[in-house]
Amino acid sequence: MASAAGTREGKLPFVVWVLAAGTFLMGTTEFVIAGLLPQIAGDLGTSVSHAGLLITAFAIGMIVGGPTMALATLRLPRRLTLVAALAVFALGHVVAALSSSFTVVLAARVITALATGAFWAVGFVIVTAAAGPARATRAVGVMMGGLTLANVVGVPIGSFVGQYTGWRGPFWALAVLAALAAVLVGRFIPASHQQAAVSVRAEVRALRQGRLWLALAAAVLIMGGVLATYTYITPLLTDRAGIPSAAVPLVLIVFGLGALGGTAIGGRLGDRHPMATTITAAAVTALALLLLIPLSTGPITAVALVFLMALAGFTVNPVVTSLAVRLAGDAPTLTSALTTSAYNTGIAVGSALAATALDSSLGLTGPALVGTLSATLTLLPLIALALTGTRHPARIVAQRTNVPSVTGDDTAPVPPRH
């Protein structure tokens, strides 16, 4: 069956790929800053540690701003929200690139994070509705794949370009690409002639579901486990595995490829076997992190386990994101934003705990131990979701927002999946 989105049955609508491109840009800007910190610090006259606040500010903006912007834009047409988010995203980079004040650049990062939160919150809802119930998780996986691809391609390229143009070069490039993405979104996402059918009260009321919070807990824990280890993977690779510093970027690319593969696997399997996929992947993640503690003394086993933890860990993400949106039923926007906040909360908390472990007597293996515990704890909400889903399948209700303008036909009720 063809749809207005320009897709045949079995294939994802083109709008999913357009939004994945937007996610690629936003993922690049979130992580590329780490490779540019020394240049930014020198240019703006501050220390590298102080410049690191640019990363913290973005994370806080995503955690707090995502849900806030989701509610603030709830009654706006979704295409308008996406275009406005990309426009603000581009403007924030222009302001930062033109400024010589650290305070202004910091404020621009917060504003950029708010725009990113709004884009992801609305984007996840659109791709879920556009793809339909049978392909919802796959569509979410493709959109999240844009974020993963940013780590494999966008961040290395941005850091490389920054070495020759200065840190402002990647910022200008992101601004131009975001403006082009806004044009594509305006062109390929049909306009909605109907305002959001749900109120702020309905969005908040959707949060009463216990199963929804189990999905969000799983998002926090799995991302906290993987990123707790990834944040401090460089000293583990160089000082314990004996990998030369010059080769570390290649290992990070291996991690990115694993994450990209995991996102694709989760998107493919999650629609048919969501709970079996997530529980198995979380268990494999915990095992890989646990084995990293004794086996990270050898370069080959260390690299293999880094790949495996990324492959298994990122398999969980598209499934729990899609499940959270479906659990929200008729009010998915705030839930979608909270899912993004959950991932960023996991990153922030996991990294902080890993830093403490690194400075303790555990040393280089401390972050991997923190990651192991967090990934293992992920099994608790996932198993609870599997059990409660069997007992209360009817709690996932039909998702009825203004999706006909996106898909070209009425969206069927979402059946429960176990």
TORKOL-4160 file (C-alpha; in steps of 0.2 Angstrom, whole numbers, padded with zeros to 4 digits, m for minus):
418
<pt num="1" X="0000" Y="0000" Z="0000"/>
<pt num="2" X="0007" Y="0017" Z="m0005"/>
<pt num="3" X="0006" Y="0031" Z="0007"/>
<pt num="4" X="0007" Y="0050" Z="0006"/>
<pt num="5" X="0024" Y="0048" Z="0014"/>
<pt num="6" X="0030" Y="0040" Z="m0002"/>
<pt num="7" X="0033" Y="0023" Z="0004"/>
<pt num="8" X="0028" Y="0005" Z="m0001"/>
<pt num="9" X="0023" Y="m0007" Z="0012"/>
<pt num="10" X="0038" Y="m0015" Z="0020"/>
<pt num="11" X="0048" Y="0000" Z="0017"/>
<pt num="12" X="0050" Y="0015" Z="0029"/>
<pt num="13" X="0043" Y="0032" Z="0024"/>
<pt num="14" X="0056" Y="0044" Z="0018"/>
<pt num="15" X="0052" Y="0056" Z="0032"/>
<pt num="16" X="0060" Y="0044" Z="0044"/>
<pt num="17" X="0077" Y="0046" Z="0035"/>
<pt num="18" X="0075" Y="0065" Z="0034"/>
<pt num="19" X="0073" Y="0065" Z="0053"/>
<pt num="20" X="0087" Y="0053" Z="0055"/>
<pt num="21" X="0098" Y="0066" Z="0046"/>
<pt num="22" X="0092" Y="0079" Z="0058"/>
<pt num="23" X="0097" Y="0068" Z="0073"/>
<pt num="24" X="0114" Y="0065" Z="0065"/>
<pt num="25" X="0117" Y="0084" Z="0066"/>
<pt num="26" X="0111" Y="0086" Z="0083"/>
<pt num="27" X="0121" Y="0070" Z="0089"/>
<pt num="28" X="0137" Y="0078" Z="0081"/>
<pt num="29" X="0135" Y="0094" Z="0090"/>
<pt num="30" X="0133" Y="0086" Z="0107"/>
<pt num="31" X="0149" Y="0075" Z="0106"/>
<pt num="32" X="0160" Y="0085" Z="0094"/>
<pt num="33" X="0164" Y="0098" Z="0107"/>
<pt num="34" X="0175" Y="0086" Z="0117"/>
<pt num="35" X="0187" Y="0085" Z="0103"/>
<pt num="36" X="0187" Y="0104" Z="0102"/>
<pt num="37" X="0189" Y="0109" Z="0120"/>
<pt num="38" X="0208" Y="0114" Z="0120"/>
<pt num="39" X="0205" Y="0126" Z="0105"/>
<pt num="40" X="0189" Y="0133" Z="0113"/>
<pt num="41" X="0198" Y="0136" Z="0130"/>
<pt num="42" X="0213" Y="0144" Z="0122"/>
<pt num="43" X="0202" Y="0155" Z="0111"/>
<pt num="44" X="0190" Y="0161" Z="0124"/>
<pt num="45" X="0203" Y="0163" Z="0137"/>
<pt num="46" X="0198" Y="0150" Z="0150"/>
<pt num="47" X="0204" Y="0133" Z="0156"/>
<pt num="48" X="0200" Y="0116" Z="0148"/>
<pt num="49" X="0191" Y="0110" Z="0164"/>
<pt num="50" X="0180" Y="0126" Z="0164"/>
<pt num="51" X="0177" Y="0124" Z="0145"/>
<pt num="52" X="0170" Y="0107" Z="0149"/>
<pt num="53" X="0155" Y="0116" Z="0156"/>
<pt num="54" X="0150" Y="0117" Z="0138"/>
<pt num="55" X="0147" Y="0098" Z="0138"/>
<pt num="56" X="0138" Y="0099" Z="0155"/>
<pt num="57" X="0127" Y="0113" Z="0150"/>
<pt num="58" X="0121" Y="0104" Z="0134"/>
<pt num="59" X="0117" Y="0088" Z="0145"/>
<pt num="60" X="0107" Y="0098" Z="0157"/>
<pt num="61" X="0098" Y="0107" Z="0143"/>
<pt num="62" X="0093" Y="0090" Z="0136"/>
<pt num="63" X="0088" Y="0083" Z="0153"/>
<pt num="64" X="0077" Y="0098" Z="0158"/>
<pt num="65" X="0073" Y="0106" Z="0142"/>
<pt num="66" X="0067" Y="0091" Z="0132"/>
<pt num="67" X="0051" Y="0089" Z="0143"/>
<pt num="68" X="0049" Y="0107" Z="0145"/>
<pt num="69" X="0049" Y="0111" Z="0126"/>
<pt num="70" X="0038" Y="0096" Z="0122"/>
<pt num="71" X="0025" Y="0104" Z="0133"/>
<pt num="72" X="0028" Y="0121" Z="0127"/>
<pt num="73" X="0026" Y="0116" Z="0109"/>
<pt num="74" X="0012" Y="0103" Z="0112"/>
<pt num="75" X="m0002" Y="0113" Z="0102"/>
<pt num="76" X="0009" Y="0118" Z="0088"/>
<pt num="77" X="0009" Y="0109" Z="0071"/>
<pt num="78" X="0023" Y="0096" Z="0072"/>
<pt num="79" X="0031" Y="0101" Z="0056"/>
<pt num="80" X="0032" Y="0119" Z="0062"/>
<pt num="81" X="0040" Y="0113" Z="0078"/>
<pt num="82" X="0053" Y="0103" Z="0069"/>
<pt num="83" X="0057" Y="0117" Z="0057"/>
<pt num="84" X="0058" Y="0130" Z="0072"/>
<pt num="85" X="0069" Y="0118" Z="0082"/>
<pt num="86" X="0081" Y="0116" Z="0067"/>
<pt num="87" X="0081" Y="0135" Z="0064"/>
<pt num="88" X="0085" Y="0139" Z="0083"/>
<pt num="89" X="0098" Y="0125" Z="0082"/>
<pt num="90" X="0106" Y="0134" Z="0067"/>
<pt num="91" X="0105" Y="0151" Z="0075"/>
<pt num="92" X="0113" Y="0145" Z="0091"/>
<pt num="93" X="0128" Y="0139" Z="0082"/>
<pt num="94" X="0129" Y="0155" Z="0072"/>
<pt num="95" X="0129" Y="0165" Z="0089"/>
<pt num="96" X="0142" Y="0154" Z="0096"/>
<pt num="97" X="0154" Y="0155" Z="0081"/>
<pt num="98" X="0153" Y="0174" Z="0081"/>
<pt num="99" X="0156" Y="0176" Z="0099"/>
<pt num="100" X="0172" Y="0179" Z="0109"/>
<pt num="101" X="0163" Y="0177" Z="0126"/>
<pt num="102" X="0163" Y="0161" Z="0135"/>
<pt num="103" X="0146" Y="0166" Z="0144"/>
<pt num="104" X="0138" Y="0169" Z="0127"/>
<pt num="105" X="0144" Y="0152" Z="0120"/>
<pt num="106" X="0138" Y="0143" Z="0135"/>
<pt num="107" X="0121" Y="0151" Z="0134"/>
<pt num="108" X="0121" Y="0146" Z="0115"/>
<pt num="109" X="0124" Y="0128" Z="0120"/>
<pt num="110" X="0109" Y="0128" Z="0132"/>
<pt num="111" X="0098" Y="0135" Z="0119"/>
<pt num="112" X="0104" Y="0123" Z="0106"/>
<pt num="113" X="0101" Y="0109" Z="0118"/>
<pt num="114" X="0083" Y="0115" Z="0121"/>
<pt num="115" X="0080" Y="0115" Z="0102"/>
<pt num="116" X="0088" Y="0097" Z="0101"/>
<pt num="117" X="0076" Y="0091" Z="0115"/>
<pt num="118" X="0061" Y="0098" Z="0106"/>
<pt num="119" X="0066" Y="0090" Z="0089"/>
<pt num="120" X="0069" Y="0073" Z="0097"/>
<pt num="121" X="0053" Y="0073" Z="0107"/>
<pt num="122" X="0042" Y="0077" Z="0091"/>
<pt num="123" X="0053" Y="0067" Z="0079"/>
<pt num="124" X="0051" Y="0051" Z="0089"/>
<pt num="125" X="0032" Y="0053" Z="0089"/>
<pt num="126" X="0032" Y="0056" Z="0070"/>
<pt num="127" X="0042" Y="0042" Z="0065"/>
<pt num="128" X="0033" Y="0030" Z="0076"/>
<pt num="129" X="0016" Y="0035" Z="0069"/>
<pt num="130" X="0022" Y="0036" Z="0051"/>
<pt num="131" X="0030" Y="0019" Z="0051"/>
<pt num="132" X="0014" Y="0011" Z="0058"/>
<pt num="133" X="0013" Y="m0002" Z="0072"/>
<pt num="134" X="0022" Y="m0016" Z="0063"/>
<pt num="135" X="0038" Y="m0005" Z="0059"/>
<pt num="136" X="0038" Y="0007" Z="0074"/>
<pt num="137" X="0053" Y="0001" Z="0083"/>
<pt num="138" X="0063" Y="m0001" Z="0066"/>
<pt num="139" X="0059" Y="0018" Z="0062"/>
<pt num="140" X="0064" Y="0023" Z="0080"/>
<pt num="141" X="0080" Y="0013" Z="0077"/>
<pt num="142" X="0084" Y="0022" Z="0061"/>
<pt num="143" X="0081" Y="0039" Z="0069"/>
<pt num="144" X="0092" Y="0034" Z="0083"/>
<pt num="145" X="0105" Y="0027" Z="0071"/>
<pt num="146" X="0108" Y="0045" Z="0065"/>
<pt num="147" X="0114" Y="0049" Z="0083"/>
<pt num="148" X="0125" Y="0034" Z="0083"/>
<pt num="149" X="0132" Y="0038" Z="0065"/>
<pt num="150" X="0136" Y="0055" Z="0072"/>
<pt num="151" X="0149" Y="0046" Z="0084"/>
<pt num="152" X="0156" Y="0036" Z="0069"/>
<pt num="153" X="0157" Y="0049" Z="0056"/>
<pt num="154" X="0151" Y="0067" Z="0062"/>
<pt num="155" X="0162" Y="0068" Z="0077"/>
<pt num="156" X="0178" Y="0062" Z="0069"/>
<pt num="157" X="0176" Y="0073" Z="0054"/>
<pt num="158" X="0171" Y="0088" Z="0065"/>
<pt num="159" X="0186" Y="0086" Z="0076"/>
<pt num="160" X="0197" Y="0084" Z="0061"/>
<pt num="161" X="0190" Y="0100" Z="0052"/>
<pt num="162" X="0192" Y="0109" Z="0068"/>
<pt num="163" X="0211" Y="0106" Z="0068"/>
<pt num="164" X="0213" Y="0116" Z="0052"/>
<pt num="165" X="0199" Y="0129" Z="0053"/>
<pt num="166" X="0198" Y="0132" Z="0072"/>
<pt num="167" X="0183" Y="0127" Z="0083"/>
<pt num="168" X="0172" Y="0139" Z="0074"/>
<pt num="169" X="0173" Y="0130" Z="0058"/>
<pt num="170" X="0163" Y="0115" Z="0063"/>
<pt num="171" X="0150" Y="0127" Z="0071"/>
<pt num="172" X="0147" Y="0136" Z="0055"/>
<pt num="173" X="0146" Y="0119" Z="0046"/>
<pt num="174" X="0133" Y="0113" Z="0058"/>
<pt num="175" X="0123" Y="0129" Z="0056"/>
<pt num="176" X="0122" Y="0128" Z="0037"/>
<pt num="177" X="0118" Y="0109" Z="0037"/>
<pt num="178" X="0104" Y="0113" Z="0050"/>
<pt num="179" X="0097" Y="0126" Z="0039"/>
<pt num="180" X="0097" Y="0114" Z="0024"/>
<pt num="181" X="0089" Y="0101" Z="0036"/>
<pt num="182" X="0075" Y="0113" Z="0040"/>
<pt num="183" X="0071" Y="0115" Z="0022"/>
<pt num="184" X="0070" Y="0096" Z="0019"/>
<pt num="185" X="0059" Y="0094" Z="0034"/>
<pt num="186" X="0047" Y="0108" Z="0028"/>
<pt num="187" X="0047" Y="0100" Z="0011"/>
<pt num="188" X="0045" Y="0082" Z="0015"/>
<pt num="189" X="0034" Y="0082" Z="0031"/>
<pt num="190" X="0016" Y="0086" Z="0026"/>
<pt num="191" X="0008" Y="0100" Z="0035"/>
<pt num="192" X="m0004" Y="0096" Z="0049"/>
<pt num="193" X="m0021" Y="0105" Z="0047"/>
<pt num="194" X="m0026" Y="0099" Z="0064"/>
<pt num="195" X="m0019" Y="0105" Z="0081"/>
<pt num="196" X="m0013" Y="0092" Z="0094"/>
<pt num="197" X="m0028" Y="0082" Z="0100"/>
<pt num="198" X="m0022" Y="0081" Z="0118"/>
<pt num="199" X="m0019" Y="0093" Z="0132"/>
<pt num="200" X="m0005" Y="0096" Z="0144"/>
<pt num="201" X="m0016" Y="0087" Z="0157"/>
<pt num="202" X="m0017" Y="0072" Z="0146"/>
<pt num="203" X="0001" Y="0071" Z="0143"/>
<pt num="204" X="0005" Y="0072" Z="0161"/>
<pt num="205" X="m0009" Y="0059" Z="0165"/>
<pt num="206" X="0000" Y="0047" Z="0153"/>
<pt num="207" X="0014" Y="0047" Z="0165"/>
<pt num="208" X="0004" Y="0037" Z="0178"/>
<pt num="209" X="0008" Y="0021" Z="0170"/>
<pt num="210" X="0020" Y="0011" Z="0180"/>
<pt num="211" X="0026" Y="0001" Z="0165"/>
<pt num="212" X="0031" Y="0018" Z="0157"/>
<pt num="213" X="0042" Y="0021" Z="0171"/>
<pt num="214" X="0050" Y="0004" Z="0170"/>
<pt num="215" X="0054" Y="0008" Z="0152"/>
<pt num="216" X="0062" Y="0024" Z="0157"/>
<pt num="217" X="0072" Y="0016" Z="0171"/>
<pt num="218" X="0079" Y="0003" Z="0158"/>
<pt num="219" X="0084" Y="0018" Z="0147"/>
<pt num="220" X="0093" Y="0026" Z="0161"/>
<pt num="221" X="0102" Y="0011" Z="0167"/>
<pt num="222" X="0108" Y="0003" Z="0150"/>
<pt num="223" X="0115" Y="0020" Z="0144"/>
<pt num="224" X="0123" Y="0023" Z="0161"/>
<pt num="225" X="0131" Y="0007" Z="0160"/>
<pt num="226" X="0138" Y="0008" Z="0143"/>
<pt num="227" X="0143" Y="0027" Z="0144"/>
<pt num="228" X="0151" Y="0025" Z="0161"/>
<pt num="229" X="0164" Y="0013" Z="0154"/>
<pt num="230" X="0165" Y="0023" Z="0137"/>
<pt num="231" X="0168" Y="0040" Z="0145"/>
<pt num="232" X="0185" Y="0033" Z="0153"/>
<pt num="233" X="0189" Y="0020" Z="0140"/>
<pt num="234" X="0205" Y="0029" Z="0134"/>
<pt num="235" X="0215" Y="0027" Z="0149"/>
<pt num="236" X="0209" Y="0008" Z="0150"/>
<pt num="237" X="0215" Y="0006" Z="0132"/>
<pt num="238" X="0232" Y="0015" Z="0133"/>
<pt num="239" X="0237" Y="0011" Z="0151"/>
<pt num="240" X="0230" Y="m0007" Z="0153"/>
<pt num="241" X="0228" Y="m0014" Z="0136"/>
<pt num="242" X="0244" Y="m0006" Z="0130"/>
<pt num="243" X="0236" Y="0001" Z="0114"/>
<pt num="244" X="0246" Y="0017" Z="0107"/>
<pt num="245" X="0237" Y="0033" Z="0110"/>
<pt num="246" X="0237" Y="0036" Z="0091"/>
<pt num="247" X="0227" Y="0020" Z="0089"/>
<pt num="248" X="0213" Y="0025" Z="0101"/>
<pt num="249" X="0202" Y="0035" Z="0088"/>
<pt num="250" X="0202" Y="0018" Z="0078"/>
<pt num="251" X="0195" Y="0009" Z="0093"/>
<pt num="252" X="0182" Y="0023" Z="0096"/>
<pt num="253" X="0176" Y="0020" Z="0078"/>
<pt num="254" X="0175" Y="0002" Z="0082"/>
<pt num="255" X="0164" Y="0007" Z="0097"/>
<pt num="256" X="0153" Y="0018" Z="0085"/>
<pt num="257" X="0151" Y="0004" Z="0073"/>
<pt num="258" X="0146" Y="m0008" Z="0086"/>
<pt num="259" X="0133" Y="0005" Z="0092"/>
<pt num="260" X="0127" Y="0007" Z="0075"/>
<pt num="261" X="0125" Y="m0011" Z="0072"/>
<pt num="262" X="0116" Y="m0013" Z="0089"/>
<pt num="263" X="0104" Y="0001" Z="0085"/>
<pt num="264" X="0100" Y="m0008" Z="0068"/>
<pt num="265" X="0097" Y="m0025" Z="0077"/>
<pt num="266" X="0086" Y="m0018" Z="0090"/>
<pt num="267" X="0076" Y="m0009" Z="0077"/>
<pt num="268" X="0074" Y="m0025" Z="0067"/>
<pt num="269" X="0070" Y="m0037" Z="0081"/>
<pt num="270" X="0061" Y="m0025" Z="0093"/>
<pt num="271" X="0044" Y="m0025" Z="0084"/>
<pt num="272" X="0043" Y="m0044" Z="0084"/>
<pt num="273" X="0051" Y="m0049" Z="0100"/>
<pt num="274" X="0054" Y="m0033" Z="0111"/>
<pt num="275" X="0056" Y="m0041" Z="0128"/>
<pt num="276" X="0067" Y="m0056" Z="0122"/>
<pt num="277" X="0078" Y="m0044" Z="0112"/>
<pt num="278" X="0080" Y="m0031" Z="0127"/>
<pt num="279" X="0083" Y="m0044" Z="0140"/>
<pt num="280" X="0095" Y="m0054" Z="0130"/>
<pt num="281" X="0105" Y="m0038" Z="0125"/>
<pt num="282" X="0106" Y="m0031" Z="0142"/>
<pt num="283" X="0112" Y="m0048" Z="0149"/>
<pt num="284" X="0126" Y="m0048" Z="0135"/>
<pt num="285" X="0130" Y="m0030" Z="0139"/>
<pt num="286" X="0133" Y="m0034" Z="0157"/>
<pt num="287" X="0143" Y="m0050" Z="0153"/>
<pt num="288" X="0154" Y="m0040" Z="0141"/>
<pt num="289" X="0157" Y="m0026" Z="0154"/>
<pt num="290" X="0161" Y="m0039" Z="0167"/>
<pt num="291" X="0174" Y="m0048" Z="0156"/>
<pt num="292" X="0182" Y="m0031" Z="0151"/>
<pt num="293" X="0188" Y="m0031" Z="0169"/>
<pt num="294" X="0200" Y="m0046" Z="0169"/>
<pt num="295" X="0202" Y="m0047" Z="0150"/>
<pt num="296" X="0207" Y="m0029" Z="0146"/>
<pt num="297" X="0225" Y="m0032" Z="0148"/>
<pt num="298" X="0226" Y="m0039" Z="0130"/>
<pt num="299" X="0223" Y="m0027" Z="0115"/>
<pt num="300" X="0213" Y="m0039" Z="0105"/>
<pt num="301" X="0201" Y="m0045" Z="0119"/>
<pt num="302" X="0199" Y="m0027" Z="0125"/>
<pt num="303" X="0194" Y="m0020" Z="0107"/>
<pt num="304" X="0183" Y="m0035" Z="0105"/>
<pt num="305" X="0174" Y="m0032" Z="0121"/>
<pt num="306" X="0172" Y="m0014" Z="0118"/>
<pt num="307" X="0163" Y="m0018" Z="0101"/>
<pt num="308" X="0152" Y="m0031" Z="0110"/>
<pt num="309" X="0147" Y="m0019" Z="0124"/>
<pt num="310" X="0142" Y="m0006" Z="0111"/>
<pt num="311" X="0133" Y="m0019" Z="0100"/>
<pt num="312" X="0123" Y="m0026" Z="0114"/>
<pt num="313" X="0120" Y="m0010" Z="0124"/>
<pt num="314" X="0113" Y="0000" Z="0109"/>
<pt num="315" X="0102" Y="m0014" Z="0104"/>
<pt num="316" X="0091" Y="m0010" Z="0119"/>
<pt num="317" X="0089" Y="0009" Z="0115"/>
<pt num="318" X="0077" Y="0009" Z="0100"/>
<pt num="319" X="0066" Y="m0005" Z="0108"/>
<pt num="320" X="0063" Y="0004" Z="0125"/>
<pt num="321" X="0060" Y="0021" Z="0116"/>
<pt num="322" X="0047" Y="0014" Z="0105"/>
<pt num="323" X="0039" Y="0005" Z="0119"/>
<pt num="324" X="0038" Y="0020" Z="0130"/>
<pt num="325" X="0030" Y="0030" Z="0116"/>
<pt num="326" X="0017" Y="0016" Z="0113"/>
<pt num="327" X="0014" Y="0015" Z="0132"/>
<pt num="328" X="0009" Y="0033" Z="0132"/>
<pt num="329" X="m0005" Y="0030" Z="0120"/>
<pt num="330" X="m0014" Y="0046" Z="0115"/>
<pt num="331" X="m0001" Y="0057" Z="0124"/>
<pt num="332" X="0016" Y="0052" Z="0117"/>
<pt num="333" X="0025" Y="0069" Z="0116"/>
<pt num="334" X="0030" Y="0071" Z="0134"/>
<pt num="335" X="0035" Y="0053" Z="0136"/>
<pt num="336" X="0046" Y="0054" Z="0120"/>
<pt num="337" X="0055" Y="0069" Z="0128"/>
<pt num="338" X="0057" Y="0060" Z="0145"/>
<pt num="339" X="0065" Y="0046" Z="0135"/>
<pt num="340" X="0078" Y="0057" Z="0129"/>
<pt num="341" X="0080" Y="0065" Z="0146"/>
<pt num="342" X="0082" Y="0047" Z="0153"/>
<pt num="343" X="0097" Y="0043" Z="0141"/>
<pt num="344" X="0105" Y="0059" Z="0146"/>
<pt num="345" X="0102" Y="0056" Z="0164"/>
<pt num="346" X="0111" Y="0039" Z="0162"/>
<pt num="347" X="0125" Y="0047" Z="0154"/>
<pt num="348" X="0127" Y="0061" Z="0167"/>
<pt num="349" X="0125" Y="0049" Z="0182"/>
<pt num="350" X="0135" Y="0035" Z="0175"/>
<pt num="351" X="0150" Y="0046" Z="0170"/>
<pt num="352" X="0150" Y="0054" Z="0187"/>
<pt num="353" X="0150" Y="0037" Z="0196"/>
<pt num="354" X="0163" Y="0031" Z="0184"/>
<pt num="355" X="0174" Y="0046" Z="0188"/>
<pt num="356" X="0173" Y="0042" Z="0207"/>
<pt num="357" X="0177" Y="0023" Z="0204"/>
<pt num="358" X="0192" Y="0028" Z="0193"/>
<pt num="359" X="0199" Y="0038" Z="0207"/>
<pt num="360" X="0196" Y="0024" Z="0220"/>
<pt num="361" X="0207" Y="0009" Z="0223"/>
<pt num="362" X="0198" Y="0001" Z="0208"/>
<pt num="363" X="0208" Y="0011" Z="0197"/>
<pt num="364" X="0206" Y="0009" Z="0178"/>
<pt num="365" X="0194" Y="m0006" Z="0180"/>
<pt num="366" X="0182" Y="0005" Z="0191"/>
<pt num="367" X="0172" Y="0012" Z="0177"/>
<pt num="368" X="0169" Y="m0005" Z="0169"/>
<pt num="369" X="0163" Y="m0012" Z="0186"/>
<pt num="370" X="0151" Y="0003" Z="0187"/>
<pt num="371" X="0145" Y="m0001" Z="0170"/>
<pt num="372" X="0143" Y="m0020" Z="0174"/>
<pt num="373" X="0132" Y="m0016" Z="0189"/>
<pt num="374" X="0121" Y="m0003" Z="0180"/>
<pt num="375" X="0119" Y="m0015" Z="0165"/>
<pt num="376" X="0114" Y="m0029" Z="0177"/>
<pt num="377" X="0102" Y="m0018" Z="0185"/>
<pt num="378" X="0094" Y="m0015" Z="0168"/>
<pt num="379" X="0087" Y="m0033" Z="0169"/>
<pt num="380" X="0076" Y="m0029" Z="0183"/>
<pt num="381" X="0064" Y="m0016" Z="0175"/>
<pt num="382" X="0065" Y="m0026" Z="0158"/>
<pt num="383" X="0060" Y="m0042" Z="0167"/>
<pt num="384" X="0046" Y="m0033" Z="0176"/>
<pt num="385" X="0040" Y="m0026" Z="0160"/>
<pt num="386" X="0039" Y="m0043" Z="0152"/>
<pt num="387" X="0029" Y="m0050" Z="0167"/>
<pt num="388" X="0017" Y="m0035" Z="0169"/>
<pt num="389" X="0014" Y="m0035" Z="0150"/>
<pt num="390" X="0008" Y="m0053" Z="0151"/>
<pt num="391" X="m0004" Y="m0049" Z="0165"/>
<pt num="392" X="m0010" Y="m0032" Z="0158"/>
<pt num="393" X="m0009" Y="m0031" Z="0139"/>
<pt num="394" X="m0023" Y="m0019" Z="0137"/>
<pt num="395" X="m0014" Y="m0005" Z="0145"/>
<pt num="396" X="m0006" Y="0000" Z="0129"/>
<pt num="397" X="m0020" Y="0010" Z="0120"/>
<pt num="398" X="m0022" Y="0016" Z="0102"/>
<pt num="399" X="m0011" Y="0030" Z="0097"/>
<pt num="400" X="m0022" Y="0043" Z="0090"/>
<pt num="401" X="m0014" Y="0059" Z="0086"/>
<pt num="402" X="m0014" Y="0069" Z="0070"/>
<pt num="403" X="m0004" Y="0056" Z="0061"/>
<pt num="404" X="m0015" Y="0054" Z="0045"/>
<pt num="405" X="m0006" Y="0069" Z="0037"/>
<pt num="406" X="0010" Y="0060" Z="0040"/>
<pt num="407" X="0006" Y="0043" Z="0035"/>
<pt num="408" X="m0007" Y="0045" Z="0022"/>
<pt num="409" X="m0020" Y="0034" Z="0031"/>
<pt num="410" X="m0027" Y="0031" Z="0048"/>
<pt num="411" X="m0015" Y="0023" Z="0060"/>
<pt num="412" X="m0022" Y="0007" Z="0067"/>
<pt num="413" X="m0022" Y="0004" Z="0085"/>
<pt num="414" X="m0006" Y="m0002" Z="0092"/>
<pt num="415" X="m0007" Y="m0020" Z="0098"/>
<pt num="416" X="0002" Y="m0026" Z="0114"/>
<pt num="417" X="0019" Y="m0034" Z="0112"/>
<pt num="418" X="0027" Y="m0045" Z="0124"/>
